[in-house]
Amino acid sequence: MNRELLGRIQSRSANLAVIGLGYVGLPVAALFARAGFDVVGIDVVEKKISKINSGISPIEGQEPGLADLLKQVVSSGKFRATKDYTACQNADCVFIAVETPVDEVTKKPDYVALRGALASLGQNLKRGALVIVESTIAPRTMQDVVLPTIESTSGLKANADFFLVHCPERLTPGKLILNIETMARVVGGMTRDAAEIAATLYRYVVKGELDLTDCLTAELVKTTENAYRDVQIAFANEVALVCEAVGGNVWQVRELVNKSPGRHMLLPGAGVGGHCIPKDPWLLIANAEGVDAPLIRAARRVNDSMPLHIADLVVNALREAGKEIRGARIAVLGYAYLENSDDTRNSPSAALIARLNELGAEVRVHDPYVSEYSGDLMETLRGMDCAVLMVAHDEYRQLDFGAMKKRMRASVIVDGRNEFDAAKMHSMGFVFLQIGQAE
Ligand SMILES: NC(=O)c1ccc[n+]([C@@H]2O[C@H](COP(=O)([O-])OP(=O)(O)OC[C@H]3O[C@@H](n4cnc5c(N)ncnc54)[C@H](O)[C@@H]3O)[C@@H](O)[C@H]2O)c1
């Protein structure tokens, strides 16, 4: 047991560093600063660093508690951000929370950010430090990438001169603070000591259960829980397509299915986006040589096809209104991947827009949380032939359909999120199609 490090954590005199100040790293840094630790955050994006250092959160969506917390810990001097990795020379514990995407074509892990962060850290690592990887990584990455990269760049020996833990995050944008504070966490140590020391540190912030295990298990748990979700969503999406084809209503079917014991059918929808669910299934299978994983691959295919299905619904709805897709004007409502969030990574709307453009439509996009598209909603709808709901942002839940109808050139709505009431839409004279529901 590294008693010196443990003692510093217990007395809150340990210096912390957080590498990567995004959706994960920023709230993690701010919460440990509030718990009384001196925290330095490191990122490569200058604009983000200066925004954070002036106490302003770079995250634009609804994020309860984050803006106030950040202001508080920056003005108290407990948290500052920098580009300079030499700040790590003084850090007893280092969290790594950089992005870990997969290559668009090969679907293999793209660890450019991770390797860069590890190498820069290795050159500045304090002897005896604890390094905690919070980023989601493919099974075996701690052993095959993290350990050798830090060893070779630092000249230090793992499990003797520095210690390794993988503690994957479970948060969702919109609930960053709440999730970190309340969710159970898997703390995978390369040694039992490392896991125990990390758990002592996490206890200052995390009220949820801390499950101590090894690195490989932690890698497998995180990627499995998101692959599981992807497969479950794909199932719901497939049933939605079946319901449309046979004249059923998936929303009613789902509600009744879930009355059967042990059934927890998820919600179908217009697509799966974000930084996590679309790539974590690929991370899970990345190093599983000889395993084809047809179920996981099929789930990815189904979920990726949903925005294209929405495009088909747009074509059908327009046709019903006597219009062709070529030359039609379509308003896409929502560009983030999640309601009330500004996160546009792997946006299903991007796939829909590309398809609609291919079909010769003229597309206008609105999203209150994405600065590029955050114009006036009613102005966006003016002169449009069809509005497609892709994201259930609050602003769209309160839509004034009367005002909308007056501004549009044709009265056509496609609902990709089951937010609008079909009977009401029809009674107001809209041609209305909803995912998972036959007309
Ligand atoms: N966003 C989520 O909901 C979520 C949830 C759970 C887990 N995760 C995982 O956490 C990790 C981070 O995700 P995120 O959403 O916070 O990503 P993000 O893109 O919001 O943040 C990553 C940050 O790391 C910075 N960065 C990149 N390379 C760097 C380097 N070499 N040195 C310093 N900073 C660097 C980027 O500039 C960026 O600010 C990923 O592995 C993701 O899978 C994300």
Ligand as a Chemical Component Dictionary entry (heavy atoms), coordinates in Angstrom:
data_LIG
# 
_chem_comp.id                   LIG 
_chem_comp.type                 NON-POLYMER 
_chem_comp.pdbx_formal_charge   0 
_chem_comp.three_letter_code    LIG 
# 
loop_
_chem_comp_atom.comp_id 
_chem_comp_atom.atom_id 
_chem_comp_atom.alt_atom_id 
_chem_comp_atom.type_symbol 
_chem_comp_atom.charge 
_chem_comp_atom.model_Cartn_x 
_chem_comp_atom.model_Cartn_y 
_chem_comp_atom.model_Cartn_z 
_chem_comp_atom.pdbx_ordinal 
LIG N1  N1  N 0  -19.961 12.184 -23.022 1  
LIG C1  C1  C 0  -20.467 11.197 -22.324 2  
LIG O1  O1  O 0  -21.661 11.136 -22.083 3  
LIG C2  C2  C 0  -19.560 10.106 -21.761 4  
LIG C3  C3  C 0  -20.087 9.247  -20.790 5  
LIG C4  C4  C 0  -19.279 8.247  -20.276 6  
LIG C5  C5  C 0  -17.987 8.080  -20.769 7  
LIG N2  N2  N 1  -17.523 8.908  -21.721 8  
LIG C6  C6  C 0  -16.150 8.683  -22.196 9  
LIG O2  O2  O 0  -15.309 9.671  -21.641 10 
LIG C7  C7  C 0  -14.318 10.068 -22.581 11 
LIG C8  C8  C 0  -14.397 11.558 -22.819 12 
LIG O3  O3  O 0  -15.652 11.860 -23.376 13 
LIG P1  P1  P 0  -16.181 13.355 -23.447 14 
LIG O4  O4  O 0  -17.591 13.271 -23.881 15 
LIG O5  O5  O -1 -15.854 14.087 -22.208 16 
LIG O6  O6  O 0  -15.281 13.898 -24.644 17 
LIG P2  P2  P 0  -15.035 15.422 -25.030 18 
LIG O7  O7  O 0  -14.668 15.430 -26.460 19 
LIG O8  O8  O 0  -16.192 16.263 -24.573 20 
LIG O9  O9  O 0  -13.778 15.836 -24.149 21 
LIG C9  C9  C 0  -12.488 15.389 -24.412 22 
LIG C10 C10 C 0  -11.541 16.558 -24.168 23 
LIG O10 O10 O 0  -10.214 16.068 -24.254 24 
LIG C11 C11 C 0  -9.431  17.063 -24.899 25 
LIG N3  N3  N 0  -8.203  16.462 -25.411 26 
LIG C12 C12 C 0  -8.012  15.715 -26.520 27 
LIG N4  N4  N 0  -6.729  15.331 -26.639 28 
LIG C13 C13 C 0  -6.083  15.842 -25.573 29 
LIG C14 C14 C 0  -4.739  15.780 -25.111 30 
LIG N5  N5  N 0  -3.809  15.116 -25.780 31 
LIG N6  N6  N 0  -4.443  16.436 -23.962 32 
LIG C15 C15 C 0  -5.373  17.123 -23.266 33 
LIG N7  N7  N 0  -6.665  17.195 -23.643 34 
LIG C16 C16 C 0  -7.011  16.568 -24.779 35 
LIG C17 C17 C 0  -10.350 17.615 -25.965 36 
LIG O11 O11 O 0  -9.930  18.880 -26.402 37 
LIG C18 C18 C 0  -11.674 17.674 -25.210 38 
LIG O12 O12 O 0  -11.868 18.905 -24.550 39 
LIG C19 C19 C 0  -14.529 9.205  -23.810 40 
LIG O13 O13 O 0  -13.749 8.073  -23.733 41 
LIG C20 C20 C 0  -16.000 8.820  -23.693 42 
LIG O14 O14 O 0  -16.265 7.615  -24.348 43 
LIG C21 C21 C 0  -18.255 9.933  -22.219 44 
# 
loop_
_chem_comp_bond.comp_id 
_chem_comp_bond.atom_id_1 
_chem_comp_bond.atom_id_2 
_chem_comp_bond.value_order 
_chem_comp_bond.pdbx_ordinal 
LIG N1  C1  SING 1  
LIG C1  O1  DOUB 2  
LIG C1  C2  SING 3  
LIG C2  C3  SING 4  
LIG C2  C21 DOUB 5  
LIG C3  C4  DOUB 6  
LIG C4  C5  SING 7  
LIG C5  N2  DOUB 8  
LIG N2  C6  SING 9  
LIG N2  C21 SING 10 
LIG C6  O2  SING 11 
LIG C6  C20 SING 12 
LIG O2  C7  SING 13 
LIG C7  C8  SING 14 
LIG C7  C19 SING 15 
LIG C8  O3  SING 16 
LIG O3  P1  SING 17 
LIG P1  O4  DOUB 18 
LIG P1  O5  SING 19 
LIG P1  O6  SING 20 
LIG O6  P2  SING 21 
LIG P2  O7  DOUB 22 
LIG P2  O8  SING 23 
LIG P2  O9  SING 24 
LIG O9  C9  SING 25 
LIG C9  C10 SING 26 
LIG C10 O10 SING 27 
LIG C10 C18 SING 28 
LIG O10 C11 SING 29 
LIG C11 N3  SING 30 
LIG C11 C17 SING 31 
LIG N3  C12 SING 32 
LIG N3  C16 SING 33 
LIG C12 N4  DOUB 34 
LIG N4  C13 SING 35 
LIG C13 C14 SING 36 
LIG C13 C16 DOUB 37 
LIG C14 N5  SING 38 
LIG C14 N6  DOUB 39 
LIG N6  C15 SING 40 
LIG C15 N7  DOUB 41 
LIG N7  C16 SING 42 
LIG C17 O11 SING 43 
LIG C17 C18 SING 44 
LIG C18 O12 SING 45 
LIG C19 O13 SING 46 
LIG C19 C20 SING 47 
LIG C20 O14 SING 48 
# 
